[in-house]
Amino acid sequence: MPPEGYHVVRRHIRRNPRSRTKTLGGWTIAGIVALVWLWAQVFGFGEAKADKPASPSPSVSASPNR
């Protein structure tokens, strides 16, 4: 007679199969993160506009006579 949680298959004692839970595994999470990163590289998350001045201002070291 096998211990609790085990069964006999062809004269071998095997562990009973565990019930599959609905949790995400480590490889699944890594795949989702990689997919989001790839999506951001190819398509981006939207139009990110940088705050740039409308007209360029001269630098401080430039002389006004040039």
Biopython code that builds the backbone (N, CA, C, O; Angstrom):
import numpy as np
from Bio.PDB.StructureBuilder import StructureBuilder

atoms = [
    (1, "MET", "N", (0.847, -1.178, 0.000)),
    (1, "MET", "CA", (0.000, 0.000, 0.000)),
    (1, "MET", "C", (0.892, 1.241, 0.000)),
    (1, "MET", "O", (1.722, 1.399, 0.895)),
    (2, "PRO", "N", (0.733, 2.124, -0.990)),
    (2, "PRO", "CA", (1.575, 3.330, -1.048)),
    (2, "PRO", "C", (1.161, 4.349, 0.011)),
    (2, "PRO", "O", (0.023, 4.340, 0.481)),
    (3, "PRO", "N", (2.081, 5.216, 0.380)),
    (3, "PRO", "CA", (1.744, 6.252, 1.355)),
    (3, "PRO", "C", (0.711, 7.233, 0.797)),
    (3, "PRO", "O", (0.407, 7.222, -0.396)),
    (4, "GLU", "N", (0.182, 8.072, 1.674)),
    (4, "GLU", "CA", (-0.827, 9.056, 1.277)),
    (4, "GLU", "C", (-0.235, 10.038, 0.282)),
    (4, "GLU", "O", (0.872, 10.538, 0.482)),
    (5, "GLY", "N", (-0.972, 10.317, -0.797)),
    (5, "GLY", "CA", (-0.501, 11.227, -1.820)),
    (5, "GLY", "C", (0.252, 10.543, -2.945)),
    (5, "GLY", "O", (0.761, 11.212, -3.845)),
    (6, "TYR", "N", (0.331, 9.193, -2.907)),
    (6, "TYR", "CA", (1.038, 8.435, -3.932)),
    (6, "TYR", "C", (0.132, 7.335, -4.462)),
    (6, "TYR", "O", (-0.834, 6.946, -3.805)),
    (7, "HIS", "N", (0.446, 6.836, -5.652)),
    (7, "HIS", "CA", (-0.271, 5.700, -6.208)),
    (7, "HIS", "C", (0.742, 4.790, -6.915)),
    (7, "HIS", "O", (1.880, 5.190, -7.160)),
    (8, "VAL", "N", (0.320, 3.573, -7.237)),
    (8, "VAL", "CA", (1.214, 2.592, -7.846)),
    (8, "VAL", "C", (0.917, 2.497, -9.336)),
    (8, "VAL", "O", (-0.231, 2.331, -9.748)),
    (9, "VAL", "N", (1.986, 2.606, -10.140)),
    (9, "VAL", "CA", (1.875, 2.445, -11.584)),
    (9, "VAL", "C", (2.960, 1.468, -12.007)),
    (9, "VAL", "O", (4.149, 1.761, -11.887)),
    (10, "ARG", "N", (2.545, 0.300, -12.506)),
    (10, "ARG", "CA", (3.476, -0.738, -12.970)),
    (10, "ARG", "C", (4.592, -1.000, -11.961)),
    (10, "ARG", "O", (5.770, -0.995, -12.316)),
    (11, "ARG", "N", (4.233, -1.218, -10.762)),
    (11, "ARG", "CA", (5.137, -1.555, -9.660)),
    (11, "ARG", "C", (6.064, -0.404, -9.278)),
    (11, "ARG", "O", (7.073, -0.629, -8.609)),
    (12, "HIS", "N", (5.743, 0.820, -9.688)),
    (12, "HIS", "CA", (6.477, 2.006, -9.253)),
    (12, "HIS", "C", (5.528, 2.886, -8.458)),
    (12, "HIS", "O", (4.347, 3.008, -8.782)),
    (13, "ILE", "N", (6.059, 3.485, -7.431)),
    (13, "ILE", "CA", (5.243, 4.398, -6.636)),
    (13, "ILE", "C", (5.415, 5.801, -7.211)),
    (13, "ILE", "O", (6.529, 6.317, -7.299)),
    (14, "ARG", "N", (4.299, 6.409, -7.601)),
    (14, "ARG", "CA", (4.315, 7.744, -8.199)),
    (14, "ARG", "C", (3.515, 8.697, -7.332)),
    (14, "ARG", "O", (2.578, 8.303, -6.637)),
    (15, "ARG", "N", (3.907, 9.955, -7.393)),
    (15, "ARG", "CA", (3.171, 10.989, -6.661)),
    (15, "ARG", "C", (1.874, 11.300, -7.402)),
    (15, "ARG", "O", (1.849, 11.316, -8.632)),
    (16, "ASN", "N", (0.815, 11.541, -6.669)),
    (16, "ASN", "CA", (-0.452, 11.916, -7.280)),
    (16, "ASN", "C", (-0.299, 13.274, -7.969)),
    (16, "ASN", "O", (0.407, 14.148, -7.465)),
    (17, "PRO", "N", (-0.949, 13.451, -9.105)),
    (17, "PRO", "CA", (-0.853, 14.745, -9.784)),
    (17, "PRO", "C", (-1.489, 15.849, -8.953)),
    (17, "PRO", "O", (-2.537, 15.667, -8.334)),
    (18, "ARG", "N", (-0.833, 16.981, -8.960)),
    (18, "ARG", "CA", (-1.358, 18.127, -8.218)),
    (18, "ARG", "C", (-2.377, 18.844, -9.078)),
    (18, "ARG", "O", (-2.309, 18.814, -10.307)),
    (19, "SER", "N", (-3.314, 19.484, -8.422)),
    (19, "SER", "CA", (-4.282, 20.275, -9.169)),
    (19, "SER", "C", (-3.599, 21.547, -9.654)),
    (19, "SER", "O", (-2.889, 22.208, -8.896)),
    (20, "ARG", "N", (-3.819, 21.883, -10.918)),
    (20, "ARG", "CA", (-3.191, 23.064, -11.504)),
    (20, "ARG", "C", (-3.909, 24.305, -10.999)),
    (20, "ARG", "O", (-5.129, 24.421, -11.106)),
    (21, "THR", "N", (-3.145, 25.216, -10.455)),
    (21, "THR", "CA", (-3.732, 26.467, -9.989)),
    (21, "THR", "C", (-3.708, 27.478, -11.126)),
    (21, "THR", "O", (-2.976, 27.300, -12.100)),
    (22, "LYS", "N", (-4.472, 28.498, -11.015)),
    (22, "LYS", "CA", (-4.590, 29.505, -12.055)),
    (22, "LYS", "C", (-3.601, 30.649, -11.849)),
    (22, "LYS", "O", (-3.947, 31.806, -12.088)),
    (23, "THR", "N", (-2.398, 30.356, -11.417)),
    (23, "THR", "CA", (-1.395, 31.388, -11.216)),
    (23, "THR", "C", (-0.462, 31.445, -12.407)),
    (23, "THR", "O", (-0.333, 30.476, -13.156)),
    (24, "LEU", "N", (0.185, 32.582, -12.578)),
    (24, "LEU", "CA", (1.145, 32.742, -13.657)),
    (24, "LEU", "C", (2.506, 32.265, -13.200)),
    (24, "LEU", "O", (2.955, 32.594, -12.102)),
    (25, "GLY", "N", (3.154, 31.496, -14.038)),
    (25, "GLY", "CA", (4.486, 31.013, -13.732)),
    (25, "GLY", "C", (5.537, 32.066, -14.046)),
    (25, "GLY", "O", (5.234, 33.111, -14.622)),
    (26, "GLY", "N", (6.757, 31.784, -13.666)),
    (26, "GLY", "CA", (7.845, 32.726, -13.879)),
    (26, "GLY", "C", (8.127, 32.977, -15.349)),
    (26, "GLY", "O", (8.398, 34.111, -15.744)),
    (27, "TRP", "N", (8.065, 31.922, -16.173)),
    (27, "TRP", "CA", (8.318, 32.090, -17.601)),
    (27, "TRP", "C", (7.191, 32.867, -18.268)),
    (27, "TRP", "O", (7.431, 33.610, -19.220)),
    (28, "THR", "N", (5.979, 32.705, -17.783)),
    (28, "THR", "CA", (4.857, 33.450, -18.346)),
    (28, "THR", "C", (5.003, 34.939, -18.059)),
    (28, "THR", "O", (4.772, 35.771, -18.936)),
    (29, "ILE", "N", (5.384, 35.270, -16.835)),
    (29, "ILE", "CA", (5.579, 36.676, -16.462)),
    (29, "ILE", "C", (6.731, 37.277, -17.254)),
    (29, "ILE", "O", (6.636, 38.410, -17.725)),
    (30, "ALA", "N", (7.824, 36.522, -17.403)),
    (30, "ALA", "CA", (8.961, 37.011, -18.191)),
    (30, "ALA", "C", (8.562, 37.223, -19.646)),
    (30, "ALA", "O", (9.011, 38.182, -20.274)),
    (31, "GLY", "N", (7.737, 36.356, -20.184)),
    (31, "GLY", "CA", (7.263, 36.516, -21.555)),
    (31, "GLY", "C", (6.384, 37.736, -21.728)),
    (31, "GLY", "O", (6.483, 38.434, -22.737)),
    (32, "ILE", "N", (5.527, 38.002, -20.758)),
    (32, "ILE", "CA", (4.661, 39.181, -20.823)),
    (32, "ILE", "C", (5.481, 40.455, -20.748)),
    (32, "ILE", "O", (5.225, 41.410, -21.482)),
    (33, "VAL", "N", (6.472, 40.472, -19.859)),
    (33, "VAL", "CA", (7.347, 41.646, -19.741)),
    (33, "VAL", "C", (8.116, 41.859, -21.042)),
    (33, "VAL", "O", (8.253, 42.994, -21.499)),
    (34, "ALA", "N", (8.618, 40.783, -21.638)),
    (34, "ALA", "CA", (9.346, 40.900, -22.906)),
    (34, "ALA", "C", (8.423, 41.384, -24.017)),
    (34, "ALA", "O", (8.844, 42.173, -24.864)),
    (35, "LEU", "N", (7.182, 40.932, -24.031)),
    (35, "LEU", "CA", (6.229, 41.361, -25.038)),
    (35, "LEU", "C", (5.915, 42.848, -24.904)),
    (35, "LEU", "O", (5.845, 43.559, -25.906)),
    (36, "VAL", "N", (5.726, 43.320, -23.682)),
    (36, "VAL", "CA", (5.472, 44.747, -23.455)),
    (36, "VAL", "C", (6.680, 45.573, -23.864)),
    (36, "VAL", "O", (6.525, 46.634, -24.468)),
    (37, "TRP", "N", (7.881, 45.103, -23.543)),
    (37, "TRP", "CA", (9.095, 45.835, -23.919)),
    (37, "TRP", "C", (9.226, 45.890, -25.442)),
    (37, "TRP", "O", (9.561, 46.935, -25.999)),
    (38, "LEU", "N", (8.964, 44.772, -26.112)),
    (38, "LEU", "CA", (9.058, 44.743, -27.566)),
    (38, "LEU", "C", (8.010, 45.645, -28.202)),
    (38, "LEU", "O", (8.295, 46.332, -29.183)),
    (39, "TRP", "N", (6.817, 45.649, -27.660)),
    (39, "TRP", "CA", (5.755, 46.527, -28.152)),
    (39, "TRP", "C", (6.193, 47.984, -28.019)),
    (39, "TRP", "O", (5.967, 48.781, -28.929)),
    (40, "ALA", "N", (6.811, 48.337, -26.908)),
    (40, "ALA", "CA", (7.266, 49.711, -26.698)),
    (40, "ALA", "C", (8.384, 50.066, -27.663)),
    (40, "ALA", "O", (8.472, 51.213, -28.101)),
    (41, "GLN", "N", (9.244, 49.106, -28.006)),
    (41, "GLN", "CA", (10.336, 49.381, -28.934)),
    (41, "GLN", "C", (9.823, 49.594, -30.352)),
    (41, "GLN", "O", (10.340, 50.442, -31.080)),
    (42, "VAL", "N", (8.817, 48.835, -30.744)),
    (42, "VAL", "CA", (8.333, 48.901, -32.118)),
    (42, "VAL", "C", (7.301, 50.008, -32.295)),
    (42, "VAL", "O", (7.430, 50.827, -33.205)),
    (43, "PHE", "N", (6.285, 50.047, -31.447)),
    (43, "PHE", "CA", (5.174, 50.972, -31.635)),
    (43, "PHE", "C", (5.194, 52.152, -30.677)),
    (43, "PHE", "O", (4.666, 53.213, -31.011)),
    (44, "GLY", "N", (5.776, 52.006, -29.520)),
    (44, "GLY", "CA", (5.781, 53.071, -28.519)),
    (44, "GLY", "C", (4.482, 53.076, -27.741)),
    (44, "GLY", "O", (3.529, 52.379, -28.091)),
    (45, "PHE", "N", (4.452, 53.854, -26.700)),
    (45, "PHE", "CA", (3.259, 53.928, -25.858)),
    (45, "PHE", "C", (2.399, 55.132, -26.188)),
    (45, "PHE", "O", (1.411, 55.382, -25.497)),
    (46, "GLY", "N", (2.737, 55.870, -27.199)),
    (46, "GLY", "CA", (1.974, 57.055, -27.561)),
    (46, "GLY", "C", (2.939, 58.147, -27.976)),
    (46, "GLY", "O", (4.154, 57.953, -28.005)),
    (47, "GLU", "N", (2.381, 59.278, -28.289)),
    (47, "GLU", "CA", (3.203, 60.402, -28.714)),
    (47, "GLU", "C", (3.753, 61.118, -27.492)),
    (47, "GLU", "O", (3.073, 61.935, -26.872)),
    (48, "ALA", "N", (4.984, 60.799, -27.162)),
    (48, "ALA", "CA", (5.644, 61.471, -26.041)),
    (48, "ALA", "C", (6.325, 62.714, -26.603)),
    (48, "ALA", "O", (7.270, 62.609, -27.385)),
    (49, "LYS", "N", (5.847, 63.886, -26.206)),
    (49, "LYS", "CA", (6.388, 65.132, -26.725)),
    (49, "LYS", "C", (7.332, 65.733, -25.697)),
    (49, "LYS", "O", (6.983, 65.920, -24.531)),
    (50, "ALA", "N", (8.521, 66.025, -26.159)),
    (50, "ALA", "CA", (9.497, 66.649, -25.280)),
    (50, "ALA", "C", (9.257, 68.152, -25.274)),
    (50, "ALA", "O", (8.868, 68.732, -26.287)),
    (51, "ASP", "N", (9.491, 68.776, -24.131)),
    (51, "ASP", "CA", (9.327, 70.220, -24.024)),
    (51, "ASP", "C", (10.540, 70.901, -24.636)),
    (51, "ASP", "O", (11.592, 71.006, -24.005)),
    (52, "LYS", "N", (10.385, 71.366, -25.881)),
    (52, "LYS", "CA", (11.468, 72.060, -26.564)),
    (52, "LYS", "C", (11.045, 73.503, -26.800)),
    (52, "LYS", "O", (9.875, 73.773, -27.069)),
    (53, "PRO", "N", (11.986, 74.424, -26.700)),
    (53, "PRO", "CA", (11.619, 75.817, -26.983)),
    (53, "PRO", "C", (11.298, 75.995, -28.464)),
    (53, "PRO", "O", (11.830, 75.279, -29.313)),
    (54, "ALA", "N", (10.422, 76.958, -28.769)),
    (54, "ALA", "CA", (9.998, 77.181, -30.143)),
    (54, "ALA", "C", (11.143, 77.701, -30.999)),
    (54, "ALA", "O", (11.297, 77.282, -32.146)),
    (55, "SER", "N", (11.936, 78.596, -30.463)),
    (55, "SER", "CA", (13.073, 79.122, -31.216)),
    (55, "SER", "C", (14.341, 78.854, -30.417)),
    (55, "SER", "O", (14.347, 79.014, -29.197)),
    (56, "PRO", "N", (15.409, 78.450, -31.086)),
    (56, "PRO", "CA", (16.641, 78.177, -30.355)),
    (56, "PRO", "C", (17.276, 79.476, -29.863)),
    (56, "PRO", "O", (17.352, 80.463, -30.594)),
    (57, "SER", "N", (17.722, 79.456, -28.634)),
    (57, "SER", "CA", (18.381, 80.645, -28.078)),
    (57, "SER", "C", (19.888, 80.453, -28.186)),
    (57, "SER", "O", (20.375, 79.331, -28.040)),
    (58, "PRO", "N", (20.633, 81.518, -28.438)),
    (58, "PRO", "CA", (22.086, 81.385, -28.551)),
    (58, "PRO", "C", (22.701, 81.040, -27.212)),
    (58, "PRO", "O", (22.164, 81.367, -26.154)),
    (59, "SER", "N", (23.833, 80.378, -27.283)),
    (59, "SER", "CA", (24.493, 80.005, -26.041)),
    (59, "SER", "C", (25.136, 81.238, -25.404)),
    (59, "SER", "O", (25.284, 82.275, -26.050)),
    (60, "VAL", "N", (25.508, 81.116, -24.160)),
    (60, "VAL", "CA", (26.068, 82.243, -23.414)),
    (60, "VAL", "C", (27.434, 82.606, -23.940)),
    (60, "VAL", "O", (27.809, 83.778, -23.909)),
    (61, "SER", "N", (28.197, 81.628, -24.428)),
    (61, "SER", "CA", (29.551, 81.913, -24.878)),
    (61, "SER", "C", (29.614, 82.556, -26.264)),
    (61, "SER", "O", (30.679, 83.025, -26.667)),
    (62, "ALA", "N", (28.516, 82.591, -26.995)),
    (62, "ALA", "CA", (28.512, 83.203, -28.319)),
    (62, "ALA", "C", (28.542, 84.716, -28.201)),
    (62, "ALA", "O", (27.800, 85.303, -27.414)),
    (63, "SER", "N", (29.399, 85.337, -28.984)),
    (63, "SER", "CA", (29.464, 86.804, -28.940)),
    (63, "SER", "C", (28.373, 87.383, -29.840)),
    (63, "SER", "O", (28.048, 86.787, -30.867)),
    (64, "PRO", "N", (27.791, 88.552, -29.468)),
    (64, "PRO", "CA", (26.709, 89.116, -30.261)),
    (64, "PRO", "C", (27.180, 89.719, -31.571)),
    (64, "PRO", "O", (26.343, 90.013, -32.425)),
    (65, "ASN", "N", (28.494, 89.922, -31.781)),
    (65, "ASN", "CA", (28.994, 90.556, -32.994)),
    (65, "ASN", "C", (29.098, 89.579, -34.158)),
    (65, "ASN", "O", (29.263, 90.026, -35.293)),
    (66, "ARG", "N", (29.013, 88.328, -33.949)),
    (66, "ARG", "CA", (29.207, 87.371, -35.046)),
    (66, "ARG", "C", (28.000, 87.236, -35.857)),
    (66, "ARG", "O", (27.986, 86.472, -36.822)),
]
sb = StructureBuilder()
sb.init_structure("model")
sb.init_model(0)
sb.init_chain("A")
sb.init_seg("    ")
for serial, (resi, resn, name, xyz) in enumerate(atoms, 1):
    if name == "N":
        sb.init_residue(resn, " ", resi, " ")
    sb.init_atom(name, np.array(xyz, "f"), 0.0, 1.0, " ", f" {name:<3s}", serial, name[0])
structure = sb.get_structure()
